């Protein structure tokens, strides 16, 4: 920067400080200029916010907008002409419906209806894409150009005007101490900047018919979109109503359950404390049972070790079925295993004999079981 330029910056800074701190008054602009400047400022704010809200209207998802902006920037860097499109919510819904409709298959009335609705939603997404393109070309781009060119140029002229005003006011206060020619040049530059700024603002405010036409283009694009959307939805509604009529007229099929197959429980197992399926275990040739099915009585009056569960019979019991244990009053029965709360097991002479505990009340007495019947004696 030249010495003259540095001096001019110093003059402007000094004048600004004197106005802000010292309360000095600068050159006043006329009321028409101030009114024009105020209208331009309001116009600039309106255009900026309308642009932002229009983009939100077309692309409501902020995360998708941010991703789309990043992808568009990458596309420009790579030199790609076609930019990736915004993921329309109608398109996402249509893809979901089509996927599940195919999974349900052609035999499902609901699946076919989902396919119809999904195709219509994808058509709506395509119409919405056309709306985006048309609004961008005929509304967003012109307004963005207004912001980037005309309004930016006006702001530049106003900033330059303010700088020349400060320079002129500084030199005017020092009239007599600076050359008159320098003061005259400062006044000419100030008036020139004022005229340029005033002309640019006037041109903007007088040509606002262009902004009205751009707003009209936005409304026309919306009307075209909604007309096509109504047509698509009317067609879809007719298809679904026709499917409902066909389904209502179709005879209903009665449900007939298949016959149940016989369930074989197999051989009784006594693992994990399960219930036995038969009162008598399987008898092998090596068993000491006789060929007849007569129950076996195996009384035992010998006292078992006290560390092994046992019970003492208070009544006689004659076996009723094969494999049951019979005993006399006073017999001490060693409980080899308690299958569950209802069945006990004793192994004697290689035989596994069961007896029912559900018909008795048992309690510990000195390390052995006292076996009593719940009710009358046997």
C-alpha positions in Angstrom: 0.0 0.0 0.0 1.3 3.4 -0.9 1.9 6.3 1.6 -1.2 8.1 0.3 -3.2 5.0 0.9 -1.9 4.6 4.4 -2.6 8.2 5.2 -6.2 7.8 3.9 -6.7 4.8 6.1 -5.4 6.7 9.1 -7.8 9.6 8.4 -10.8 7.3 8.2 -9.8 5.5 11.4 -9.3 8.8 13.3 -12.7 10.1 12.1 -14.5 6.9 13.0 -13.0 7.0 16.6 -14.0 10.7 17.0 -17.6 9.9 16.0 -17.9 6.8 18.1 -16.0 8.0 21.2 -16.0 11.8 21.0 -19.5 12.2 19.6 -18.5 14.1 16.6 -21.1 14.4 13.8 -20.3 13.4 10.3 -21.9 14.4 7.0 -25.6 13.5 7.0 -27.1 11.7 4.0 -30.5 12.8 2.7 -33.7 11.1 3.9 -34.4 9.6 0.5 -31.1 7.9 0.4 -31.6 6.5 4.0 -35.1 5.2 3.1 -33.7 3.5 0.0 -30.9 2.0 2.0 -33.4 0.7 4.5 -35.5 -1.0 1.8 -32.5 -2.6 0.2 -31.5 -4.0 3.6 -35.0 -5.5 4.2 -34.9 -6.9 0.6 -31.5 -8.5 1.2 -32.7 -10.2 4.5 -35.9 -11.4 2.8 -34.2 -13.0 -0.1 -31.6 -14.7 2.1 -34.2 -16.2 4.4 -36.6 -17.2 1.7 -33.8 -19.0 -0.1 -33.0 -21.0 3.0 -36.6 -21.8 3.7 -37.3 -22.9 0.1 -34.4 -25.4 0.3 -35.8 -26.7 3.6 -39.2 -27.1 1.9 -37.8 -29.1 -1.0 -35.3 -31.0 1.1 -36.7 -31.2 4.7 -34.1 -33.6 6.1 -31.1 -31.6 7.4 -28.9 -34.7 7.6 -29.7 -35.5 3.9 -29.1 -31.9 2.9 -25.7 -31.9 4.5 -24.7 -35.2 2.9 -26.0 -34.0 -0.5 -24.0 -30.8 -0.2 -20.8 -32.8 0.5 -21.5 -35.2 -2.4 -22.1 -32.2 -4.7 -18.8 -30.6 -3.7 -17.0 -33.9 -4.3 -18.7 -34.2 -7.7 -17.6 -30.7 -8.7 -14.0 -31.5 -7.7 -14.0 -34.7 -9.7 -15.6 -32.9 -12.7 -18.8 -34.9 -12.7 -21.6 -33.2 -14.5 -24.6 -35.0 -12.8 -25.0 -34.4 -9.1 -26.5 -37.0 -6.8 -30.2 -36.5 -6.1 -31.9 -35.9 -2.8 -33.5 -39.0 -1.3 -37.2 -38.2 -1.4 -39.3 -39.7 1.5 -41.9 -40.9 -1.0 -39.2 -42.9 -2.8 -37.9 -44.5 0.4 -41.5 -45.4 1.4 -42.1 -46.9 -2.1 -38.9 -49.1 -1.9 -40.0 -50.4 1.5 -43.5 -51.3 0.2 -42.1 -53.0 -2.9 -39.6 -55.1 -0.9 -42.2 -56.4 1.5 -44.8 -56.9 -1.3 -42.3 -59.2 -3.1 -41.6 -61.1 0.1 -45.4 -61.7 0.6 -45.7 -63.1 -2.9 -48.4 -63.0 -5.6 -50.7 -65.2 -3.6 -51.2 -62.5 -1.0 -53.7 -59.8 -1.7 -52.0 -57.5 0.7 -48.6 -58.2 -1.0 -50.1 -57.2 -4.4 -51.6 -54.0 -2.9 -48.2 -53.1 -1.4 -46.6 -53.5 -4.8 -49.2 -51.1 -6.3 -48.7 -48.6 -3.6 -44.9 -48.8 -3.8 -44.9 -48.1 -7.5 -47.1 -45.1 -7.0 -44.9 -43.8 -4.2 -41.9 -44.1 -6.5 -43.8 -42.1 -9.2 -44.5 -39.4 -6.6 -40.8 -39.3 -5.8 -40.0 -38.8 -9.4 -42.5 -36.0 -9.6 -41.0 -34.4 -6.5 -37.5 -34.6 -8.2 -39.0 -32.7 -11.1 -40.3 -30.1 -8.7 -36.9 -29.7 -7.1 -35.2 -29.2 -10.5 -37.8 -26.7 -11.7 -37.8 -24.6 -8.5 -34.1 -24.6 -8.5 -33.8 -23.3 -12.1 -36.6 -20.8 -12.0 -36.6 -19.6 -8.4 -33.6 -20.5 -6.3 -30.9 -19.8 -8.8 -32.2 -16.3 -9.8 -32.6 -15.3 -6.1 -29.1 -16.7 -5.4 -27.7 -14.7 -8.3 -29.4 -11.6 -6.9 -27.7 -12.2 -3.5 -24.3 -13.0 -5.1 -24.3 -10.2 -7.6 -26.7 -7.2 -7.2 -27.0 -7.2 -3.4 -23.3 -7.9 -2.9 -22.5 -5.0 -5.4 -24.7 -2.6 -3.5 -23.1 -3.6 -0.2 -19.7 -2.9 -1.8 -20.8 0.6 -3.0 -22.2 1.4 0.5 -19.0 0.3 2.2 -17.0 2.4 -0.2 -19.3 5.4 0.3 -18.9 5.1 4.1 -15.1 5.1 3.8 -15.0 8.2 1.5 -17.4 10.0 3.9 -15.1 9.4 6.8 -12.1 10.6 4.7 -14.0 13.8 3.6 -15.2 14.6 7.2 -11.7 14.2 8.6 -10.3 16.6 6.0 -13.2 19.0 6.4 -12.5 19.4 10.1 -8.9 20.3 9.3 -9.7 22.8 6.6 -6.9 25.3 6.4 -4.3 22.8 7.6 -4.6 20.7 4.5 -4.5 21.8 0.9 -7.9 22.9 -0.6 -7.3 20.7 -3.6 -7.1 17.6 -1.4 -10.4 18.5 0.3 -12.1 19.1 -3.0 -11.0 15.7 -4.3 -12.3 14.1 -1.2 -15.7 15.8 -1.6 -15.9 14.7 -5.3 -15.1 11.1 -4.5 -17.7 11.1 -1.7 -20.4 12.5 -4.0 -19.4 10.1 -6.8 -19.7 7.0 -4.4 -23.1 8.3 -3.2 -24.4 8.6 -6.7 -23.2 5.1 -7.7 -24.7 3.5 -4.5 -27.9 5.4 -5.0 -28.2 4.3 -8.6 -27.6 0.6 -7.8 -30.2 0.6 -5.0 -32.7 2.4 -7.2 -32.3 -0.1 -10.0 -32.8 -3.0 -7.6 -36.0 -1.6 -6.1 -37.4 -0.6 -9.4 -36.9 -4.0 -11.0 -38.6 -6.0 -8.2 -41.0 -7.3 -10.9 -38.3 -9.9 -11.6 -38.6 -11.3 -8.1 -42.4 -11.4 -8.4 -42.1 -13.4 -11.6 -39.7 -15.8 -9.9 -42.2 -16.2 -7.1 -44.8 -16.9 -9.7 -42.6 -19.6 -11.2 -42.4 -21.3 -7.7 -46.2 -21.4 -7.4 -46.6 -22.8 -11.0 -44.1 -25.6 -10.2 -46.0 -26.4 -7.0 -49.3 -26.5 -8.9 -47.9 -28.8 -11.5 -46.5 -31.1 -8.8 -49.8 -31.3 -6.9 -51.8 -32.0 -10.1 -49.6 -34.9 -11.0 -49.6 -36.1 -7.4 -53.4 -36.1 -7.3 -53.6 -38.0 -10.5 -51.2 -40.7 -9.2 -53.0 -41.0 -5.9 -56.4 -41.2 -7.7 -55.2 -44.1 -9.8 -53.8 -45.8 -6.7 -57.0 -45.4 -4.8 -59.0 -46.9 -7.7 -56.7 -49.9 -7.8 -57.0 -50.5 -4.1 -60.8 -50.2 -4.1 -61.0 -52.7 -7.0 -58.8 -55.1 -5.0 -61.2 -54.7 -2.0 -64.2 -55.5 -4.1 -62.6 -58.5 -5.7 -61.5 -59.8 -2.3 -65.0 -59.2 -0.8 -66.7 -61.1 -3.6 -64.3 -64.1 -3.4 -65.6 -67.0 -1.3 -63.8 -67.5 1.9 -61.9 -70.7 2.4 -62.6 -72.5 5.6 -59.7 -73.7 7.7 -59.5 -77.4 8.2 -56.9 -78.5 10.7 -54.8 -81.5 9.6 -55.3 -84.7 11.6 -53.0 -85.1 14.5 -50.4 -87.8 14.2 -50.1 -90.3 17.1 -47.5 -89.2 19.6 -45.3 -92.0 20.9 -43.8 -91.2 24.3 -41.3 -94.1 23.8 -39.7 -96.0 26.6 -40.0 -94.5 30.1 -37.0 -92.7 31.3 -36.2 -91.8 34.9 -33.4 -89.3 34.2 -33.4 -85.8 35.8 -36.2 -86.8 38.2 -38.9 -87.2 35.5 -42.2 -88.9 35.9 -42.2 -92.6 34.9 -44.7 -93.4 32.1 -45.5 -96.9 33.6 -45.7 -98.2 37.1 -43.5 -101.2 36.2 -40.0 -101.0 34.7 -39.0 -103.1 31.7 -38.3 -106.7 32.8 -35.3 -108.5 31.3 -34.7 -112.3 31.3 -32.0 -111.8 33.9 -34.5 -110.3 36.3 -35.4 -112.3 39.4 -39.1 -111.8 38.7 -41.0 -115.1 38.1 -42.7 -115.6 34.8 -46.0 -114.7 36.4 -47.0 -111.1 37.0 -47.5 -111.7 40.7 -46.2 -108.7 42.7 -43.1 -109.4 44.8 -42.8 -108.6 48.5 -39.3 -107.8 49.7 -39.6 -107.0 53.4 -36.5 -105.8 55.1 -36.3 -105.6 58.8 -32.5 -104.9 59.0 -31.7 -101.4 60.0 -29.9 -99.5 57.2 -27.1 -97.0 57.8 -28.5 -93.8 59.2 -26.7 -91.7 56.6 -29.0 -93.3 53.9 -32.6 -92.1 53.5 -35.0 -94.7 54.8 -38.6 -95.1 56.0 -40.4 -97.3 58.4 -43.7 -98.9 57.4 -46.5 -98.3 59.9 -49.0 -100.6 58.0 -48.9 -103.7 55.8 -49.1 -103.1 52.1 -49.7 -105.8 49.5 -48.3 -105.0 46.0 -51.1 -104.3 43.5 -49.0 -104.2 40.3 -45.8 -105.7 39.0 -42.8 -103.8 40.1 -44.4 -102.4 43.2 -42.7 -102.9 46.6 -44.7 -104.7 49.3 -43.9 -104.5 53.0 -45.2 -105.3 56.5 -45.7 -103.1 59.4 -42.4 -102.2 61.0 -40.3 -102.9 57.9 -37.5 -100.4 57.3 -37.3 -99.5 53.6 -34.1 -97.9 52.2 -34.9 -95.2 49.8 -32.3 -95.8 47.0 -33.6 -92.8 45.0 -36.6 -90.5 45.2 -37.7 -90.0 41.7 -39.9 -87.1 42.6 -42.3 -86.1 45.4 -44.7 -88.9 44.4 -42.4 -91.9 43.6 -39.6 -93.6 45.5 -37.2 -96.3 44.2 -35.5 -99.2 45.9 -33.0 -101.5 44.3 -33.1 -105.0 45.9 -31.3 -108.1 44.5 -30.8 -106.5 41.1 -34.4 -105.4 40.8 -35.7 -101.8 40.7 -38.8 -101.7 42.7 -41.0 -98.5 42.9 -43.5 -97.5 45.5 -45.8 -94.5 45.7 -45.1 -91.8 48.1 -48.1 -89.8 47.1 -50.2 -92.0 49.4 -48.1 -91.3 52.4 -46.9 -88.5 54.6 -43.1 -88.6 55.3 -41.0 -86.8 57.9 -37.5 -87.3 59.2 -37.0 -89.0 62.5 -33.5 -89.8 63.6 -32.1 -90.2 60.2 -34.8 -92.4 58.7 -38.2 -91.8 57.1 -41.4 -92.7 58.9 -43.9 -93.7 56.2 -47.5 -93.2 57.1 -50.6 -93.1 54.9 -52.6 -90.0 54.5 -56.0 -91.3 55.7 -57.1 -94.8 56.7 -54.5 -97.5 57.1 -53.8 -99.8 54.3 
